[in-house]
Amino acid sequence: MSSAFTTETVLSVDHYTDRLFKFRITRPQTFRFRSGEFVMIGMAGEKKPLVRAYSVASPAWDEELEFFSIKVEDGPLTSKLQKIVPGDEVVLGKKPTGTLVLDALTPAKRLYMFSTGTGFAPFASLVREPETYEKFDEVIVTHTCRLGAELEYSSEVVGALPDDPLVGEDAPQKLRYVSSCTREDHPVQGRITQLIESGDLFERLGAPKLNPETDRVMICGSQAMIADTKALVEQHGLTEGSNAKPAEFVVEKAFVG
Ligand SMILES: Cc1cc2nc3c(=O)[nH]c(=O)nc-3n(C[C@H](O)[C@H](O)[C@H](O)COP(=O)(O)OP(=O)(O)OC[C@H]3O[C@@H](n4cnc5c(N)ncnc54)[C@H](O)[C@@H]3O)c2cc1C
């Protein structure tokens, strides 16, 4: 096998819907990453490993690694990956990277994390990261899906925060979770862009509209969701940042295509 990968063992698998599942794997001692980053992961192949980019959904301090995955029926990787069971082996890249990291944002009062679908994965890492609450007074994570059942993972992650060993005190005081559906009845309905544009999001939170003085934003979703949300965030005066040049918002695609 290529030396760019290590072989890891699947520890647990939980299926949420026919399109979504979570799995946890062993973490090599040498594997270091920043909460919010992604890494290549997949399965051994006959000649070379079949791998795809995946956000690490667990925080940097966790002894195991967690991933939140789509199941694409004809997907080269996920048609197979969705069948893994504890004890199976997966391959893990050695070089995590990404822009949805706290280091890429300048200091401010409030952090917004806007996600759709599996785009919640990097935020599942960041809401369990103590540094998130050290750097921000208020943290808002939004997750929008078509159906209510697709919100189960994010609601489970957020629901477990009060019992979390490291963020159990800060998260319940500082974090607000807003879930919305676009194709099913749900307490909050609509795309994140609609919730921002109408002001509904800010009314719910009792917060002022986005402001570069006080607010930072992370965005993770489809290419279209990113383009639309990014345009709105820019209209509010926020500037895009990166690892090399931290600024007021950062984006990352949840998938290509
Ligand atoms: C930076 C980055 C981070 C990523 N993180 C994750 C993650 O945390 N979890 C995850 O499940 N996937 C993630 N992906 C997508 C992932 O790399 C694969 O595309 C996915 O696992 C499907 O692989 P596949 O080989 O089965 O199908 P592919 O051939 O890769 O994809 C086939 C088609 O399925 C659709 N698709 C692929 N991934 C998704 C998705 N996540 N949600 C909705 N539709 C999708 C697209 O239309 C795509 O063209 C990420 C991609 C990038 C670029």
PDBQT file of the ligand as one rigid body, heavy atoms in Angstrom, charges set to zero:
ROOT
HETATM    1  C1  LIG A 301     -13.430  18.954   0.989  1.00  0.00    +0.000 C 
HETATM    2  C2  LIG A 301     -14.455  17.828   0.896  1.00  0.00    +0.000 A 
HETATM    3  C3  LIG A 301     -14.972  17.263   2.077  1.00  0.00    +0.000 A 
HETATM    4  C4  LIG A 301     -15.910  16.227   2.009  1.00  0.00    +0.000 A 
HETATM    5  N1  LIG A 301     -16.435  15.716   3.179  1.00  0.00    +0.000 NA
HETATM    6  C5  LIG A 301     -17.392  14.763   3.127  1.00  0.00    +0.000 A 
HETATM    7  C6  LIG A 301     -17.991  14.245   4.324  1.00  0.00    +0.000 A 
HETATM    8  O1  LIG A 301     -17.632  14.628   5.443  1.00  0.00    +0.000 OA
HETATM    9  N2  LIG A 301     -18.959  13.309   4.191  1.00  0.00    +0.000 N 
HETATM   10  C7  LIG A 301     -19.363  12.847   2.969  1.00  0.00    +0.000 A 
HETATM   11  O2  LIG A 301     -20.249  11.993   2.909  1.00  0.00    +0.000 OA
HETATM   12  N3  LIG A 301     -18.817  13.292   1.832  1.00  0.00    +0.000 NA
HETATM   13  C8  LIG A 301     -17.840  14.229   1.884  1.00  0.00    +0.000 A 
HETATM   14  N4  LIG A 301     -17.270  14.688   0.710  1.00  0.00    +0.000 N 
HETATM   15  C9  LIG A 301     -17.660  14.040  -0.548  1.00  0.00    +0.000 C 
HETATM   16  C10 LIG A 301     -16.821  12.768  -0.731  1.00  0.00    +0.000 C 
HETATM   17  O3  LIG A 301     -15.481  13.148  -1.055  1.00  0.00    +0.000 OA
HETATM   18  C11 LIG A 301     -17.371  11.799  -1.821  1.00  0.00    +0.000 C 
HETATM   19  O4  LIG A 301     -17.803  12.521  -2.922  1.00  0.00    +0.000 OA
HETATM   20  C12 LIG A 301     -18.508  10.947  -1.289  1.00  0.00    +0.000 C 
HETATM   21  O5  LIG A 301     -18.008  10.113  -0.250  1.00  0.00    +0.000 OA
HETATM   22  C13 LIG A 301     -19.099  10.029  -2.377  1.00  0.00    +0.000 C 
HETATM   23  O6  LIG A 301     -18.084   9.219  -2.894  1.00  0.00    +0.000 OA
HETATM   24  P1  LIG A 301     -18.409   8.170  -4.045  1.00  0.00    +0.000 P 
HETATM   25  O7  LIG A 301     -17.123   7.641  -4.570  1.00  0.00    +0.000 OA
HETATM   26  O8  LIG A 301     -19.398   7.169  -3.540  1.00  0.00    +0.000 OA
HETATM   27  O9  LIG A 301     -19.141   9.043  -5.162  1.00  0.00    +0.000 OA
HETATM   28  P2  LIG A 301     -18.532  10.274  -5.996  1.00  0.00    +0.000 P 
HETATM   29  O10 LIG A 301     -18.201   9.785  -7.376  1.00  0.00    +0.000 OA
HETATM   30  O11 LIG A 301     -17.476  10.947  -5.216  1.00  0.00    +0.000 OA
HETATM   31  O12 LIG A 301     -19.795  11.218  -6.035  1.00  0.00    +0.000 OA
HETATM   32  C14 LIG A 301     -20.879  10.949  -6.935  1.00  0.00    +0.000 C 
HETATM   33  C15 LIG A 301     -21.895  12.070  -6.848  1.00  0.00    +0.000 C 
HETATM   34  O13 LIG A 301     -22.597  11.967  -5.610  1.00  0.00    +0.000 OA
HETATM   35  C16 LIG A 301     -22.940  13.238  -5.114  1.00  0.00    +0.000 C 
HETATM   36  N5  LIG A 301     -22.334  13.386  -3.758  1.00  0.00    +0.000 N 
HETATM   37  C17 LIG A 301     -21.062  13.040  -3.385  1.00  0.00    +0.000 A 
HETATM   38  N6  LIG A 301     -20.875  13.326  -2.080  1.00  0.00    +0.000 NA
HETATM   39  C18 LIG A 301     -22.007  13.854  -1.626  1.00  0.00    +0.000 A 
HETATM   40  C19 LIG A 301     -22.412  14.355  -0.353  1.00  0.00    +0.000 A 
HETATM   41  N7  LIG A 301     -21.584  14.348   0.697  1.00  0.00    +0.000 N 
HETATM   42  N8  LIG A 301     -23.658  14.826  -0.210  1.00  0.00    +0.000 NA
HETATM   43  C20 LIG A 301     -24.516  14.832  -1.282  1.00  0.00    +0.000 A 
HETATM   44  N9  LIG A 301     -24.189  14.370  -2.520  1.00  0.00    +0.000 NA
HETATM   45  C21 LIG A 301     -22.953  13.889  -2.686  1.00  0.00    +0.000 A 
HETATM   46  C22 LIG A 301     -22.364  14.254  -6.097  1.00  0.00    +0.000 C 
HETATM   47  O14 LIG A 301     -23.371  14.643  -6.994  1.00  0.00    +0.000 OA
HETATM   48  C23 LIG A 301     -21.305  13.483  -6.823  1.00  0.00    +0.000 C 
HETATM   49  O15 LIG A 301     -21.070  13.973  -8.103  1.00  0.00    +0.000 OA
HETATM   50  C24 LIG A 301     -16.331  15.724   0.746  1.00  0.00    +0.000 A 
HETATM   51  C25 LIG A 301     -15.791  16.270  -0.426  1.00  0.00    +0.000 A 
HETATM   52  C26 LIG A 301     -14.883  17.309  -0.363  1.00  0.00    +0.000 A 
HETATM   53  C27 LIG A 301     -14.335  17.896  -1.644  1.00  0.00    +0.000 C 
ENDROOT
TORSDOF 0
